[in-house]
Amino acid sequence: MGETIRNIAIVEDENGAASQLSAYIRRYGEENGCRFNIVRFNDAADFIAGYQSIYAVVFMDIQMPRMNGMDAAVALRNTDKTVSIVFITNLVQFAQKGYEVEAVGYLLKPVSYGDFALKFRKALDIYVMNEERSVTIKYQGGLCRISTDKLMYVEIIAHRLYYHLIDGDIEVTGVLSEAERELKDYGFLRCNKCYLVNPKFIVGVKGFELQVGNNTLQISRPRRATFLAELADWYAGRGERR
């Protein structure tokens, strides 16, 4: 297998700041034996309009014309739930809303290499962790990448699939059996014909009711014995094969 090359996006309208970040990324790669493909965008609106879920880390300037970095990050999260976002800003108060889009952190201009290296390492570590347990689904005419560690359960209603994530829901056209095939190796279990559940979020089972987070789901009578056996296997460490 060849060496992994990570795609890194820089969304920054200032040429000097973008060039400095590119130099820091190359230096980090040389010091740590990593390879990166750096793509620079000087307009956040163009970045979002043509976005593809191929990036490990996005460095996002907050203050930009047309679309600011915070609005761009919100739009980005609608398409990619796993990419690591690091904000670049002159004023720290602008970056403090970053938790709303699960940003890794922020870098204050002028950016020092020491601060950059710490945030970049954290961003890469988080991305790798999410990447290992992520799936891509068709969504709104494109693709959306989500982490299975944030997916509580999948529900089907009238030929529509609802992916219930801890930070929101995604609605797509599909059938539950296809989602089941894709998620089986991540430990997901079917408790009836309508639900596919992530056992990590199961907080209780009582009779034919299953508590998943704050949601109460129904266990079908024909599937109850099989579901409980599969759940016991998962708790014993045999149900999750990745």
C-alpha positions as CSV (number, residue, x, y, z in Angstrom):
1,M,0.0,0.0,0.0
2,G,1.2,3.5,-0.8
3,E,1.7,6.3,1.8
4,T,-1.6,8.0,2.8
5,I,-1.9,11.5,1.5
6,R,-4.4,13.7,3.4
7,N,-6.2,16.5,1.6
8,I,-6.2,19.8,3.5
9,A,-8.3,22.8,2.5
10,I,-7.4,26.4,3.3
11,V,-10.3,28.8,3.0
12,E,-8.7,32.2,3.3
13,D,-9.0,35.4,1.3
14,E,-5.7,36.9,2.4
15,N,-2.8,35.6,0.3
16,G,-0.2,36.1,2.9
17,A,-2.1,34.2,5.6
18,A,-2.9,31.4,3.1
19,S,0.8,31.1,2.1
20,Q,1.9,31.0,5.7
21,L,-0.6,28.2,6.5
22,S,0.6,26.3,3.5
23,A,4.2,26.6,4.6
24,Y,3.3,25.4,8.1
25,I,1.5,22.4,6.7
26,R,4.5,21.4,4.6
27,R,6.8,21.9,7.6
28,Y,4.6,19.8,9.8
29,G,4.6,17.1,7.1
30,E,8.4,17.1,6.9
31,E,8.9,17.0,10.6
32,N,6.4,14.2,11.2
33,G,6.8,12.1,8.0
34,C,3.3,12.9,6.6
35,R,2.2,13.9,3.1
36,F,-0.5,16.4,2.4
37,N,-2.3,17.7,-0.6
38,I,-3.1,21.4,0.0
39,V,-6.0,23.1,-1.8
40,R,-6.5,26.8,-1.2
41,F,-9.9,28.6,-1.7
42,N,-10.1,32.4,-1.4
43,D,-13.9,32.5,-1.3
44,A,-16.0,30.5,1.2
45,A,-19.1,30.5,-1.0
46,D,-17.2,28.9,-3.8
47,F,-15.7,26.4,-1.4
48,I,-19.2,25.3,-0.2
49,A,-20.8,25.4,-3.6
50,G,-18.3,22.9,-5.0
51,Y,-17.6,21.0,-1.8
52,Q,-16.6,17.3,-1.9
53,S,-16.1,15.1,1.2
54,I,-12.4,14.5,0.5
55,Y,-10.8,16.7,3.1
56,A,-9.3,15.7,6.5
57,V,-8.9,19.2,7.8
58,V,-10.4,22.6,6.8
59,F,-8.7,25.8,7.9
60,M,-11.4,28.4,7.8
61,D,-10.9,32.1,8.0
62,I,-13.9,33.7,9.8
63,Q,-13.9,37.2,8.3
64,M,-14.3,36.9,4.6
65,P,-16.5,38.7,2.0
66,R,-19.7,37.2,0.5
67,M,-19.9,34.4,3.1
68,N,-18.1,34.4,6.5
69,G,-16.4,31.4,7.8
70,M,-18.9,30.7,10.5
71,D,-21.8,30.5,8.0
72,A,-19.6,28.4,5.7
73,A,-18.8,26.0,8.5
74,V,-22.5,25.6,9.3
75,A,-23.2,24.8,5.6
76,L,-20.2,22.4,5.6
77,R,-21.5,20.4,8.5
78,N,-24.7,19.7,6.5
79,T,-22.6,17.8,4.0
80,D,-19.6,16.5,6.1
81,K,-20.0,15.5,9.7
82,T,-16.5,14.1,10.1
83,V,-14.0,16.7,8.6
84,S,-12.0,18.6,11.2
85,I,-12.5,22.4,11.2
86,V,-10.0,24.9,12.5
87,F,-11.0,28.5,12.5
88,I,-8.5,31.3,11.7
89,T,-9.4,34.7,13.1
90,N,-8.1,38.1,14.3
91,L,-10.6,38.3,17.2
92,V,-11.1,35.5,19.6
93,Q,-14.8,36.3,20.3
94,F,-15.6,35.4,16.7
95,A,-14.2,31.9,17.2
96,Q,-16.1,31.1,20.4
97,K,-19.2,30.0,18.5
98,G,-17.1,27.2,17.0
99,Y,-18.5,24.6,19.4
100,E,-21.8,24.9,17.4
101,V,-20.1,23.3,14.4
102,E,-17.8,21.1,16.5
103,A,-14.7,22.9,15.5
104,V,-11.4,21.5,16.7
105,G,-10.3,24.9,17.8
106,Y,-9.1,28.2,16.5
107,L,-5.8,30.0,15.6
108,L,-5.3,33.7,16.3
109,K,-3.6,35.8,13.7
110,P,-0.7,36.2,13.4
111,V,-0.5,32.4,13.7
112,S,2.6,30.9,15.4
113,Y,4.0,27.6,14.2
114,G,3.9,26.1,17.7
115,D,0.2,26.8,18.1
116,F,-0.5,25.6,14.6
117,A,1.3,22.3,15.1
118,L,-0.7,21.5,18.3
119,K,-4.1,22.3,16.7
120,F,-3.2,20.5,13.4
121,R,-2.1,17.3,15.2
122,K,-5.4,17.4,17.2
123,A,-7.4,18.0,14.1
124,L,-5.7,15.1,12.2
125,D,-6.2,12.7,15.2
126,I,-9.9,13.5,15.4
127,Y,-10.3,13.1,11.7
128,V,-8.6,9.7,11.7
129,M,-10.7,8.5,14.5
130,N,-13.9,9.6,12.7
131,E,-12.8,8.3,9.3
132,E,-12.3,4.8,10.6
133,R,-16.0,4.7,11.6
134,S,-17.6,6.9,9.0
135,V,-20.1,6.1,6.2
136,T,-21.2,8.1,3.2
137,I,-24.9,8.4,2.3
138,K,-26.7,10.0,-0.7
139,Y,-28.2,13.2,0.5
140,Q,-29.9,16.2,-1.4
141,G,-28.5,15.2,-4.8
142,G,-25.0,14.7,-3.4
143,L,-23.2,12.8,-0.7
144,C,-23.0,13.3,3.1
145,R,-20.3,11.8,5.3
146,I,-21.3,10.9,8.9
147,S,-19.6,9.3,11.8
148,T,-21.3,6.2,13.0
149,D,-20.2,7.1,16.5
150,K,-22.7,10.0,16.3
151,L,-25.5,8.0,14.8
152,M,-28.0,6.8,17.4
153,Y,-30.5,5.0,15.1
154,V,-31.9,4.8,11.6
155,E,-35.7,4.9,11.1
156,I,-37.8,4.2,8.0
157,I,-41.1,5.9,7.5
158,A,-43.0,5.6,4.1
159,H,-39.9,4.8,2.1
160,R,-37.9,7.6,3.7
161,L,-34.8,6.9,5.9
162,Y,-34.2,9.1,8.9
163,Y,-30.6,9.1,10.2
164,H,-31.0,10.3,13.8
165,L,-27.6,11.8,14.9
166,I,-26.8,13.3,18.2
167,D,-26.6,16.7,16.5
168,G,-29.5,16.5,14.1
169,D,-31.4,14.3,11.7
170,I,-30.8,13.5,8.0
171,E,-33.7,12.4,5.8
172,V,-33.0,10.5,2.6
173,T,-34.8,8.1,0.2
174,G,-33.9,4.5,0.7
175,V,-34.7,1.1,2.3
176,L,-33.7,-0.1,5.7
177,S,-32.1,-3.3,4.4
178,E,-29.5,-1.3,2.5
179,A,-28.6,0.7,5.6
180,E,-28.5,-2.5,7.6
181,R,-25.9,-4.0,5.3
182,E,-23.8,-0.9,5.4
183,L,-24.0,-0.5,9.2
184,K,-23.9,-4.1,10.3
185,D,-20.1,-4.2,10.8
186,Y,-20.3,-1.2,13.0
187,G,-22.5,-3.1,15.5
188,F,-25.9,-1.7,14.5
189,L,-28.8,-4.0,15.4
190,R,-32.4,-4.2,14.1
191,C,-35.0,-4.3,16.8
192,N,-38.0,-4.3,14.5
193,K,-38.8,-3.6,10.8
194,C,-38.6,0.1,11.4
195,Y,-35.5,0.7,13.4
196,L,-31.8,0.0,13.2
197,V,-30.1,0.9,16.5
198,N,-26.6,1.8,17.6
199,P,-26.1,-0.2,20.8
200,K,-23.7,2.4,22.1
201,F,-26.8,4.7,22.7
202,I,-29.0,2.1,24.4
203,V,-29.6,3.1,28.0
204,G,-32.3,0.5,28.9
205,V,-34.6,-2.3,27.8
206,K,-37.9,-2.9,29.4
207,G,-40.3,-5.4,28.0
208,F,-40.8,-4.5,24.4
209,E,-39.5,-0.9,24.8
210,L,-36.0,0.2,24.0
211,Q,-34.6,3.4,25.4
212,V,-32.1,5.0,23.0
213,G,-30.9,8.3,24.3
214,N,-34.1,10.2,25.1
215,N,-36.1,8.2,22.6
216,T,-38.3,5.2,23.3
217,L,-38.4,2.7,20.4
218,Q,-40.4,-0.5,20.1
219,I,-39.0,-4.0,19.9
220,S,-41.1,-6.3,17.8
221,R,-42.3,-9.5,19.4
222,P,-40.9,-11.8,16.6
223,R,-37.4,-10.1,16.9
224,R,-37.1,-9.7,20.6
225,A,-35.3,-12.9,21.4
226,T,-32.8,-12.5,18.5
227,F,-32.3,-8.8,19.2
228,L,-31.5,-9.4,22.9
229,A,-29.1,-12.2,22.0
230,E,-27.3,-9.9,19.5
231,L,-27.2,-7.2,22.1
232,A,-25.7,-9.5,24.7
233,D,-23.1,-10.5,22.1
234,W,-22.3,-6.9,21.4
235,Y,-21.9,-6.2,25.2
236,A,-19.6,-9.2,25.4
237,G,-17.4,-7.7,22.7
238,R,-18.3,-10.0,19.8
239,G,-21.0,-8.0,18.1
240,E,-18.8,-5.3,16.8
241,R,-16.4,-6.6,14.1
242,R,-14.4,-3.4,13.3
